[in-house]
């Protein structure tokens, strides 16, 4: 009888693993909501769970917007918090619990400071401490933060860019104050010039920190000790054959089975046009790719595998890589791209091989503003745009591809009810802007519109109807967040008494 139970258990386990693999190979991204932010753009996003609720922190130029995210992926604005000197952007943000108190740590990039906020019961923020850059620490042009919990204390690691690059460690006290522990100035050996990504692994009871150097094109490994002190272990530079580290940007990782991996993306220097910003201009462009390193027995990084960009992937200008989920056999990762303006889903298997799943063209470039979070049994992503004046973030849910959409077109129907006192010439101008979207927005396969002609008396005052067709969901995303569409929306909204929008899939 026991052997029969064991056999059933093995069969069920095998089927569950098969089901997981099938589901992961079929995953895609669906937008659930989008909201305005007070900052002119969204540079960084993080999240935190408190009292059973999930809060999203979107940092842009001068402000941090706080939202709650519910089980349906709907965003609700809580407040906006002004940054020191109205500077920012909130380039590096990390939330954590320190001895019973919840804090949000923020690297104020152009304020040359780290700000510490207590997270209140409703997710709102209250500043409790701020530390400024000096000649001895490297938080000027601060861009990335990482909390590491050790046996007796917690530490905040910070990385900077441009003027005084390097790596610094601060002890986090119970009241949120920071005291300096150690700083390591960047040199020709380590890759800490522009630490845009950091990740921590615990290996055999030891703590290791991995950093990416955006300006010096490589990754470095550090051993971190219980007192917050750290030392460099090994360094790996870009080459033109099997490594893709020019403009090293996001750094993350996962433990799958007994294997520890570090995953590194890059926004190649070829994508930067600002004169004088790139220090080493003798780089060679040999494509875009995500590089996977395996962690050795002493915490060092060993080049393991590479996922190269091709016509079926969206990996140009990777700026953020989020681990969505991990189990004993694989990890699901979301890659946010600035130049491809997409979210690319990938799978990292136990052998350390990264493979693409599906992608969604977001319609806006992602800089560092991408965050994954799980609510109940569902995985979500929240993303924002680096584009100045965009002022929006969007929430997405991961789920299986709907087979009912295969081979079909997507119809987007919009109805307008204008105010009775709306001036006819302004109405005509707004309608003309919407009609011209077919010439402005790539991906619109067809646009038609007209004045209501129904005699049934059920139009509820709606006068004009637009029907826009897209060949796929990517085209709709590009339309929704396209500058021409947003501009037309701003033009017509003050004239409207009401509006409705409906989308559906149909045969051509």
C-alpha positions as CSV (number, residue, x, y, z in Angstrom):
1,X,0.0,0.0,0.0
2,X,2.8,2.4,0.9
3,X,4.6,1.6,-2.4
4,X,1.4,2.4,-4.3
5,X,1.1,5.7,-2.5
6,X,4.7,6.4,-3.3
7,X,4.1,5.6,-7.0
8,X,1.1,7.9,-7.1
9,X,3.1,10.7,-5.5
10,X,5.9,10.3,-8.0
11,X,3.4,10.4,-10.9
12,X,1.6,13.4,-9.5
13,X,4.9,15.2,-9.0
14,X,6.0,14.4,-12.6
15,X,2.8,15.7,-14.0
16,X,3.0,18.9,-11.9
17,X,6.5,19.5,-13.3
18,X,5.4,18.8,-16.8
19,X,2.5,21.2,-16.3
20,X,4.8,23.9,-14.9
21,X,7.1,23.6,-17.9
22,X,4.2,23.8,-20.3
23,X,2.8,26.8,-18.6
24,X,6.1,28.6,-18.4
25,X,6.7,28.0,-22.1
26,X,3.3,29.6,-22.8
27,X,3.5,32.6,-20.5
28,X,2.9,36.1,-21.7
29,X,2.2,39.6,-20.3
30,X,-1.2,41.3,-20.1
31,X,-1.7,44.9,-19.1
32,X,-4.2,45.3,-16.3
33,X,-4.1,49.1,-15.5
34,X,-2.2,52.3,-15.9
35,X,-2.1,55.5,-13.9
36,X,-0.6,59.0,-14.0
37,X,2.4,59.9,-11.9
38,X,3.4,63.3,-10.5
39,X,7.0,63.0,-11.7
40,X,7.9,63.9,-15.3
41,X,9.1,60.3,-15.9
42,X,9.6,57.0,-14.1
43,X,13.2,56.1,-13.5
44,X,13.0,53.4,-10.9
45,X,10.2,51.2,-9.3
46,X,10.2,49.0,-6.3
47,X,7.5,47.5,-4.1
48,X,6.8,46.3,-0.6
49,X,4.1,44.3,1.2
50,X,2.8,45.7,4.5
51,X,-0.2,44.6,6.5
52,X,-1.2,42.2,3.7
53,X,-1.3,45.0,1.1
54,X,1.1,45.6,-1.7
55,X,2.6,49.0,-2.4
56,X,4.4,50.3,-5.4
57,X,7.0,53.1,-5.3
58,X,7.6,54.9,-8.6
59,X,10.5,57.3,-8.5
60,X,10.9,60.0,-11.1
61,X,12.4,63.4,-11.5
62,X,11.8,65.1,-8.1
63,X,9.1,62.9,-6.7
64,X,8.2,59.4,-5.5
65,X,4.6,58.3,-6.2
66,X,3.1,55.6,-3.9
67,X,0.4,53.3,-5.2
68,X,-1.4,50.2,-3.9
69,X,-1.8,47.2,-6.2
70,X,-4.7,44.8,-5.7
71,X,-5.3,41.2,-6.7
72,X,-6.7,42.2,-10.1
73,X,-3.6,44.3,-11.0
74,X,-5.4,47.6,-10.4
75,X,-3.4,50.6,-9.2
76,X,-4.7,53.1,-6.6
77,X,-2.7,56.3,-5.8
78,X,-1.8,56.8,-2.2
79,X,0.4,59.9,-2.2
80,X,3.5,61.5,-3.8
81,X,6.6,62.3,-1.8
82,X,8.9,65.1,-2.7
83,X,12.6,64.3,-2.9
84,X,15.4,66.4,-1.4
85,X,15.9,69.7,-3.3
86,X,13.2,68.5,-5.7
87,X,16.0,66.7,-7.4
88,X,16.3,63.0,-8.0
89,X,15.5,61.1,-9.8
90,X,15.0,58.3,-7.3
91,X,17.4,56.2,-9.2
92,X,18.1,53.5,-6.6
93,X,15.2,52.3,-4.4
94,X,15.0,49.4,-2.0
95,X,12.5,48.6,0.7
96,X,13.2,46.3,3.7
97,X,12.4,45.7,7.4
98,X,15.1,46.6,9.9
99,X,14.4,45.3,13.4
100,X,10.7,45.6,13.1
101,X,10.5,48.9,11.2
102,X,9.8,49.1,7.4
103,X,12.0,51.5,5.5
104,X,12.4,52.7,1.9
105,X,16.0,53.6,1.0
106,X,16.4,56.0,-1.9
107,X,19.5,57.1,-3.9
108,X,18.8,60.7,-4.9
109,X,20.9,60.7,-8.0
110,X,21.4,64.5,-8.5
111,X,20.7,65.4,-4.9
112,X,24.0,63.5,-4.1
113,X,22.3,61.9,-1.1
114,X,20.7,58.8,0.3
115,X,17.2,59.4,1.8
116,X,15.6,57.1,4.3
117,X,11.8,57.0,4.6
118,X,9.7,55.0,7.1
119,X,6.9,53.2,5.4
120,X,3.7,54.0,7.3
121,X,0.7,51.7,7.8
122,X,-1.0,52.9,4.6
123,X,2.2,52.7,2.5
124,X,2.9,56.4,2.6
125,X,6.4,57.7,3.4
126,X,7.9,59.8,6.2
127,X,11.5,60.9,5.9
128,X,13.6,59.9,9.0
129,X,17.2,60.4,7.8
130,X,19.4,61.6,5.0
131,X,23.2,61.3,4.3
132,X,25.1,63.4,1.9
133,X,28.0,62.6,-0.4
134,X,31.5,63.4,0.8
135,X,35.0,62.8,-0.6
136,X,35.2,59.6,1.4
137,X,32.0,57.9,0.2
138,X,30.6,57.2,-3.3
139,X,27.0,58.3,-3.3
140,X,27.4,61.3,-5.6
141,X,25.3,60.6,-8.7
142,X,23.9,57.7,-6.6
143,X,22.2,55.1,-8.7
144,X,21.9,51.7,-7.0
145,X,21.2,50.4,-3.5
146,X,21.2,46.9,-2.0
147,X,20.3,45.8,1.5
148,X,22.3,42.8,3.0
149,X,21.2,41.2,6.3
150,X,24.1,39.7,8.3
151,X,24.1,37.9,11.6
152,X,24.1,40.8,13.9
153,X,23.2,43.8,11.7
154,X,21.9,44.9,8.3
155,X,23.9,47.0,5.8
156,X,23.1,49.2,2.9
157,X,25.5,49.0,-0.1
158,X,25.5,52.0,-2.5
159,X,27.0,52.5,-5.9
160,X,27.7,55.8,-7.8
161,X,28.5,57.0,-11.3
162,X,30.5,59.6,-13.2
163,X,32.4,61.9,-10.9
164,X,33.5,59.6,-7.9
165,X,32.6,56.0,-8.7
166,X,33.0,53.2,-6.2
167,X,31.3,50.9,-3.7
168,X,30.3,51.9,-0.2
169,X,28.7,50.1,2.8
170,X,26.6,51.7,5.6
171,X,25.3,50.1,8.7
172,X,21.5,50.5,9.0
173,X,20.4,51.4,12.6
174,X,17.1,50.6,14.1
175,X,15.9,54.2,13.7
176,X,16.9,54.3,10.0
177,X,20.1,56.2,10.4
178,X,23.1,55.1,8.4
179,X,26.7,55.1,9.5
180,X,29.6,54.6,7.1
181,X,31.5,51.3,7.3
182,X,33.7,51.0,4.3
183,X,34.2,52.5,0.8
184,X,36.2,51.1,-2.1
185,X,37.2,53.5,-4.8
186,X,37.0,52.3,-8.4
187,X,40.2,51.4,-10.1
188,X,41.5,49.7,-13.2
189,X,40.8,46.2,-11.8
190,X,37.3,46.3,-10.3
191,X,34.1,47.1,-12.1
192,X,32.4,49.7,-9.9
193,X,32.3,52.7,-12.3
194,X,28.6,53.1,-12.7
195,X,27.1,50.3,-10.5
196,X,23.7,50.2,-12.0
197,X,23.0,46.6,-10.9
198,X,23.8,44.6,-7.7
199,X,22.8,41.2,-6.5
200,X,23.5,39.1,-3.4
201,X,24.0,35.3,-3.1
202,X,24.3,33.3,0.1
203,X,26.7,30.3,-0.6
204,X,27.6,27.8,2.1
205,X,26.9,30.3,4.8
206,X,28.9,33.0,3.1
207,X,27.6,36.3,1.6
208,X,28.7,37.5,-1.8
209,X,27.8,40.7,-3.6
210,X,28.0,41.1,-7.4
211,X,28.2,44.5,-9.1
212,X,28.1,45.6,-12.7
213,X,30.2,48.5,-14.0
214,X,28.4,50.4,-16.7
215,X,31.3,52.6,-17.6
216,X,34.1,50.1,-17.2
217,X,32.2,47.3,-18.9
218,X,32.3,44.3,-16.6
219,X,31.2,42.5,-13.4
220,X,32.9,42.1,-10.1
221,X,32.5,39.8,-7.1
222,X,32.9,40.7,-3.5
223,X,32.9,38.8,-0.2
224,X,30.9,40.5,2.5
225,X,31.7,39.8,6.2
226,X,29.5,40.0,9.3
227,X,30.8,43.4,10.2
228,X,29.9,44.9,6.8
229,X,33.4,45.0,5.5
230,X,34.0,43.6,2.0
231,X,36.8,42.5,-0.3
232,X,37.1,42.0,-4.0
233,X,37.2,38.3,-5.2
234,X,37.2,38.4,-9.0
235,X,36.5,40.6,-12.0
236,X,35.3,39.8,-15.5
237,X,35.6,42.3,-18.4
238,X,33.8,42.5,-21.7
239,X,35.3,40.9,-24.8
240,X,34.2,40.6,-28.4
241,X,33.5,36.9,-28.5
242,X,31.6,35.2,-25.7
243,X,30.8,38.1,-23.2
244,X,28.3,40.9,-23.6
245,X,29.2,43.4,-20.9
246,X,29.7,46.7,-22.7
247,X,27.5,49.1,-20.8
248,X,26.8,46.5,-18.0
249,X,23.4,47.5,-16.6
250,X,21.1,45.1,-14.8
251,X,22.5,42.4,-12.5
252,X,20.3,39.8,-10.8
253,X,20.4,36.1,-10.1
254,X,18.7,32.9,-9.0
255,X,19.4,29.7,-7.1
256,X,18.0,26.7,-8.9
257,X,18.5,23.3,-7.3
258,X,22.1,23.4,-6.1
259,X,23.3,25.9,-8.6
260,X,23.7,29.6,-8.1
261,X,23.6,31.9,-11.1
262,X,24.1,35.6,-11.7
263,X,22.4,37.1,-14.8
264,X,23.8,40.2,-16.3
265,X,22.3,42.5,-19.0
266,X,23.7,45.5,-20.8
267,X,22.7,48.6,-22.6
268,X,25.5,48.8,-25.1
269,X,27.4,52.1,-25.4
270,X,26.5,52.3,-29.0
271,X,23.0,53.4,-27.9
272,X,24.3,56.5,-26.1
273,X,24.7,59.7,-28.1
274,X,25.4,62.2,-25.3
275,X,28.9,63.6,-26.1
276,X,31.5,62.9,-23.3
277,X,29.2,60.6,-21.3
278,X,30.9,57.4,-22.4
279,X,34.5,57.3,-20.9
280,X,35.9,54.6,-23.1
281,X,35.0,55.3,-26.7
282,X,37.0,52.5,-28.3
283,X,34.3,49.8,-27.7
284,X,33.2,47.3,-30.3
285,X,29.6,46.5,-30.9
286,X,29.2,42.7,-31.3
287,X,25.5,42.5,-30.6
288,X,23.1,42.5,-27.7
289,X,22.7,39.6,-25.3
290,X,22.1,38.5,-21.7
291,X,25.1,36.8,-20.0
292,X,24.7,34.1,-17.4
293,X,27.5,33.4,-14.9
294,X,27.7,30.4,-12.5
295,X,28.9,31.1,-9.0
296,X,32.0,29.1,-8.0
297,X,32.8,27.4,-4.7
298,X,34.6,30.6,-3.5
299,X,31.9,33.0,-4.7
300,X,33.7,33.9,-7.9
301,X,31.8,34.2,-11.2
302,X,32.4,31.8,-14.0
303,X,31.1,32.5,-17.5
304,X,28.4,29.9,-18.2
305,X,26.0,30.8,-21.1
306,X,24.7,33.6,-23.3
307,X,21.3,34.4,-24.8
308,X,21.8,36.4,-27.9
309,X,19.3,38.8,-29.3
310,X,17.7,37.9,-32.7
311,X,14.6,38.7,-34.7
312,X,12.4,36.8,-32.3
313,X,13.5,38.5,-29.2
314,X,13.5,42.0,-27.6
315,X,16.9,42.4,-25.9
316,X,18.2,45.7,-27.3
317,X,19.1,48.0,-24.5
318,X,18.4,45.9,-21.5
319,X,18.0,48.1,-18.4
320,X,16.3,46.0,-15.9
321,X,16.0,42.2,-15.3
322,X,13.5,41.1,-12.7
323,X,13.2,37.5,-11.3
324,X,9.5,36.7,-11.5
325,X,9.4,33.2,-10.0
326,X,11.8,30.4,-9.1
327,X,11.3,26.7,-8.3
328,X,13.7,23.7,-8.1
329,X,13.9,23.4,-11.9
330,X,13.7,26.9,-13.4
331,X,13.3,30.6,-13.0
332,X,11.2,33.0,-15.0
333,X,12.8,36.4,-15.7
334,X,11.4,39.6,-17.2
335,X,13.8,41.8,-19.1
336,X,12.9,45.4,-19.5
337,X,14.4,47.2,-22.5
338,X,14.9,50.8,-23.4
339,X,15.7,50.5,-27.0
340,X,13.3,47.7,-27.9
341,X,10.7,49.3,-25.6
342,X,9.5,45.9,-24.5
343,X,9.2,43.3,-21.7
344,X,10.9,40.1,-22.7
345,X,10.1,36.9,-20.7
346,X,12.8,34.3,-20.4
347,X,13.4,31.0,-18.7
348,X,16.5,30.0,-16.9
349,X,16.8,26.2,-16.4
350,X,18.7,24.2,-13.8
351,X,21.6,23.9,-16.2
352,X,21.9,27.6,-16.4
353,X,20.7,28.0,-20.0
354,X,18.5,31.1,-20.7
355,X,15.9,30.8,-23.3
356,X,13.2,33.3,-24.6
357,X,9.5,32.7,-24.0
358,X,7.3,35.6,-25.1
359,X,7.5,39.4,-25.1
360,X,5.2,42.4,-25.0
361,X,6.0,45.7,-26.7
362,X,5.1,48.2,-24.0
363,X,4.9,51.2,-26.2
364,X,7.4,53.1,-24.0
365,X,11.1,52.7,-23.2
366,X,12.0,51.2,-19.8
367,X,15.1,52.6,-18.0
368,X,15.2,51.0,-14.6
369,X,11.5,51.2,-13.8
370,X,10.4,47.5,-13.8
371,X,9.4,45.5,-10.8
372,X,7.9,42.0,-10.3
373,X,5.7,41.1,-7.4
374,X,3.5,38.2,-6.4
375,X,0.0,38.7,-5.0
376,X,-1.6,35.4,-3.9
377,X,-1.0,32.9,-6.7
378,X,-0.5,35.5,-9.4
379,X,2.6,37.2,-10.7
380,X,2.6,40.9,-11.7
381,X,4.9,43.5,-13.2
382,X,4.8,47.2,-12.9
383,X,6.7,49.3,-15.4
384,X,7.3,53.0,-16.2
385,X,8.9,55.1,-18.9
386,X,12.1,57.1,-18.9
387,X,10.6,59.4,-21.5
388,X,10.3,63.0,-20.2
389,X,6.7,64.1,-19.9
390,X,5.3,60.5,-20.1
391,X,4.1,60.6,-16.5
392,X,2.5,57.2,-16.4
393,X,3.1,53.7,-15.0
394,X,1.5,50.5,-16.1
395,X,0.7,47.2,-14.3
396,X,0.8,43.8,-16.0
397,X,-0.2,40.3,-15.1
398,X,1.5,37.1,-16.3
399,X,-0.6,34.4,-17.8
400,X,-0.9,31.8,-20.5
401,X,-1.3,32.9,-24.2
402,X,-4.9,32.9,-25.1
403,X,-5.2,30.5,-28.1
404,X,-8.5,32.2,-29.1
405,X,-6.5,35.2,-30.4
406,X,-4.4,33.3,-32.8
407,X,-4.8,34.5,-36.4
408,X,-7.3,37.2,-35.4
409,X,-7.3,41.0,-35.4
410,X,-7.9,43.3,-32.5
411,X,-10.6,45.9,-32.7
412,X,-10.5,49.0,-30.5
413,X,-13.8,50.8,-30.3
414,X,-14.1,54.4,-28.9
415,X,-17.3,56.4,-28.4
416,X,-17.4,60.1,-27.7
417,X,-20.1,62.2,-26.0
418,X,-19.3,65.9,-26.3
419,X,-20.4,68.6,-23.8
420,X,-23.4,70.6,-25.1
421,X,-21.4,73.8,-24.8
422,X,-18.3,72.4,-26.6
423,X,-17.3,74.8,-29.5
424,X,-17.9,73.1,-32.9
425,X,-14.5,74.2,-34.2
426,X,-12.7,72.6,-31.3
427,X,-14.7,69.4,-31.7
428,X,-13.7,69.2,-35.3
429,X,-10.1,69.9,-34.5
430,X,-10.0,67.1,-31.9
431,X,-11.8,64.6,-34.2
432,X,-9.3,65.4,-36.9
433,X,-6.4,64.7,-34.6
434,X,-7.9,61.3,-33.8
435,X,-8.5,60.5,-37.5
436,X,-4.8,61.4,-38.2
437,X,-3.6,58.8,-35.7
438,X,-3.6,56.3,-38.6
439,X,-0.8,58.3,-40.1
440,X,1.1,58.8,-36.8
441,X,0.9,55.5,-34.9
442,X,2.7,52.5,-36.4
443,X,0.7,49.3,-36.0
444,X,-2.7,50.7,-36.8
445,X,-3.9,48.5,-39.7
446,X,-7.2,50.3,-40.2
447,X,-9.1,53.3,-38.8
448,X,-12.7,54.3,-39.5
449,X,-15.1,56.6,-37.8
450,X,-18.4,58.3,-38.2
451,X,-21.3,60.3,-36.7
452,X,-24.0,58.2,-35.0
453,X,-26.9,57.4,-37.3
454,X,-28.9,55.0,-35.2
455,X,-32.7,55.5,-35.0
456,X,-33.3,53.2,-32.0
457,X,-32.7,55.9,-29.4
458,X,-30.2,53.8,-27.4
459,X,-27.0,55.7,-28.1
460,X,-27.2,57.5,-24.7
461,X,-26.0,60.7,-26.2
462,X,-22.8,59.3,-27.8
463,X,-22.3,61.0,-31.1
464,X,-19.1,59.8,-32.7
465,X,-17.5,56.3,-32.9
466,X,-14.0,55.3,-33.9
467,X,-13.0,51.7,-34.7
468,X,-9.3,51.0,-34.9
469,X,-7.8,47.7,-35.9
470,X,-4.5,46.1,-34.8
471,X,-2.9,43.0,-36.1
472,X,-1.6,42.0,-32.6
473,X,-1.6,43.1,-29.0
474,X,1.9,44.7,-29.4
475,X,0.4,47.3,-31.8
476,X,-2.3,48.2,-29.3
477,X,0.2,48.8,-26.6
478,X,2.2,51.1,-29.0
479,X,-1.0,53.0,-29.8
480,X,-2.1,53.4,-26.1
481,X,1.1,55.0,-25.1
482,X,2.1,56.7,-28.3
483,X,2.8,60.4,-28.0
484,X,0.3,61.3,-30.8
485,X,-2.5,59.3,-29.0
486,X,-1.7,60.9,-25.6
487,X,-1.7,64.4,-27.2
488,X,-5.0,63.8,-28.9
489,X,-6.4,62.5,-25.6
490,X,-5.4,65.7,-23.8
491,X,-6.9,67.7,-26.6
492,X,-10.3,66.0,-26.6
493,X,-10.8,65.2,-22.9
494,X,-11.8,68.8,-21.8
495,X,-14.5,68.7,-24.5
496,X,-16.1,65.4,-23.4
497,X,-19.1,64.7,-21.2
498,X,-18.4,61.0,-21.4
499,X,-16.4,58.3,-23.3
500,X,-16.4,54.6,-23.6
501,X,-13.8,52.1,-24.9
502,X,-14.2,48.5,-25.8
503,X,-11.7,46.0,-27.4
504,X,-12.4,42.6,-28.9
505,X,-10.8,40.0,-31.1
506,X,-12.4,38.9,-34.3
507,X,-11.7,37.4,-37.7
508,X,-10.5,39.8,-40.3
